[in-house]
């Protein structure tokens, strides 16, 4: 086989590069951009909690939702298909998870 050159994985912006790029494109200083970003994160957290309804739409960009997965009781018997032995299921705690969907206007710009 011919030698295949591996391409390095694309790297994401670092936090410093992200804030610098936003500051340059908006004409604001870096501290103002950081302050705005922190306020936006606070708003997202507030909207995803019980008080906010669990859904936040960033216009023309994303829809962020928080979903809840209920707890599952353990102790049920089942046969392990690999070992053919009878085992008990383990209990699993309730879980919250966040999903992010790209909305159509942003998705059409990415293509």
C-alpha positions as CSV (number, residue, x, y, z in Angstrom):
1,X,0.0,0.0,0.0
2,X,1.1,3.5,-0.6
3,X,2.0,5.7,2.4
4,X,-1.0,7.7,3.4
5,X,-0.4,11.0,4.9
6,X,-2.7,11.6,7.9
7,X,-4.2,15.0,8.0
8,X,-4.2,16.6,11.4
9,X,-7.6,17.0,13.0
10,X,-9.1,20.4,12.7
11,X,-8.7,22.4,15.9
12,X,-11.3,24.5,17.6
13,X,-10.6,28.0,18.7
14,X,-9.2,28.4,22.2
15,X,-11.2,30.6,24.6
16,X,-8.8,33.5,24.2
17,X,-8.9,33.3,20.4
18,X,-12.7,33.1,20.5
19,X,-13.0,36.3,22.6
20,X,-10.3,38.1,20.6
21,X,-12.1,37.3,17.3
22,X,-15.4,38.5,18.6
23,X,-13.9,41.7,20.0
24,X,-12.2,42.4,16.7
25,X,-15.3,41.8,14.6
26,X,-17.7,43.9,16.9
27,X,-15.3,46.7,17.6
28,X,-15.7,46.2,21.4
29,X,-12.9,45.5,23.8
30,X,-12.3,42.0,25.1
31,X,-13.7,42.6,28.6
32,X,-17.0,43.8,27.2
33,X,-17.3,40.7,25.0
34,X,-16.5,38.4,28.0
35,X,-19.2,40.2,30.1
36,X,-21.8,39.8,27.4
37,X,-20.9,36.1,27.0
38,X,-21.3,35.5,30.7
39,X,-24.7,37.2,30.7
40,X,-25.7,35.1,27.8
41,X,-24.7,31.9,29.6
42,X,-26.6,33.0,32.7
43,X,-29.7,33.6,30.5
44,X,-29.4,30.1,29.0
45,X,-29.1,28.5,32.4
46,X,-32.1,30.4,33.7
47,X,-34.2,29.5,30.7
48,X,-33.3,25.8,30.9
49,X,-34.1,25.5,34.6
50,X,-37.6,24.8,35.9
51,X,-38.4,28.6,36.1
52,X,-37.7,29.1,32.4
53,X,-39.6,26.1,30.8
54,X,-36.6,24.1,29.6
55,X,-36.4,25.5,26.1
56,X,-34.4,28.4,24.6
57,X,-34.3,29.4,21.0
58,X,-31.4,31.6,19.9
59,X,-32.9,33.3,16.8
60,X,-31.8,32.0,13.5
61,X,-29.2,29.7,15.2
62,X,-30.0,27.1,17.7
63,X,-32.8,25.5,19.8
64,X,-31.6,24.3,23.2
65,X,-33.8,22.0,25.2
66,X,-33.3,20.2,28.5
67,X,-34.9,16.8,28.8
68,X,-35.4,14.6,31.8
69,X,-34.9,10.8,31.8
70,X,-36.7,9.2,34.8
71,X,-35.0,6.8,37.2
72,X,-35.1,3.1,36.5
73,X,-35.5,0.5,39.3
74,X,-33.2,-2.4,39.4
75,X,-33.5,-5.9,40.7
76,X,-35.1,-7.5,37.7
77,X,-33.7,-10.8,36.6
78,X,-32.4,-11.4,33.1
79,X,-30.2,-13.9,31.3
80,X,-26.9,-12.5,30.1
81,X,-26.6,-13.5,26.4
82,X,-22.8,-13.8,26.6
83,X,-22.4,-15.8,29.8
84,X,-25.9,-17.5,29.8
85,X,-26.1,-16.8,33.5
86,X,-29.0,-15.1,35.3
87,X,-28.2,-11.6,36.6
88,X,-30.0,-8.7,38.2
89,X,-30.4,-5.3,36.6
90,X,-28.8,-2.3,38.3
91,X,-30.8,0.7,39.3
92,X,-30.2,3.9,37.3
93,X,-30.7,7.4,38.7
94,X,-32.8,10.1,37.1
95,X,-30.9,12.1,34.6
96,X,-31.1,15.5,32.9
97,X,-29.5,16.1,29.5
98,X,-29.4,18.9,27.0
99,X,-30.0,18.7,23.3
100,X,-29.0,21.4,20.8
101,X,-30.6,21.6,17.3
102,X,-29.4,23.8,14.5
103,X,-32.2,25.9,13.1
104,X,-32.9,26.1,9.4
105,X,-31.4,29.6,8.7
106,X,-28.0,28.7,10.2
107,X,-28.0,25.2,8.6
108,X,-28.7,26.6,5.1
109,X,-25.6,28.9,5.5
110,X,-23.4,26.0,6.5
111,X,-24.1,24.0,3.3
